[in-house]
């Protein structure tokens, strides 16, 4: 059971990180303008 929980948590973290990367990739120009 512990192994399954670890795999599930890793999957969720990977999905969240993937979405964050997509959001950052969508706004590179805007961040440059703010700087």
N, C-alpha and C positions, 0 to 999 in steps of 0.2 A: 504493500500500500504506500509506503514512504517513497519508493522509487517512482510510482505513478504520480504522486503529488509533485515531486521534483520536476518530472517531465512536463506536467501541466503548467507549473509556474514558469518554467523556461519558455514554453510555447507562448504564454501570455506576454512575457517580457519581450520576446522577439517580435511579436505583433505590434506591441506598443512602440518599440524602438523603430520598427519599420514605418509606422504612421508618422512618427516625429520626423524621421528623415525625409519623408515625402513633403511634410509641411515646410521644413527648412529649405528643401530644394525648390519649392514654389515661390519662396520669398527671398531669394538672394539679392536681387536688385534693390528691393525696398530697404533691406538692412544696410546696403552700401550707401543708399541715399541718406539714411538717418545718420550715418557716421560722417 
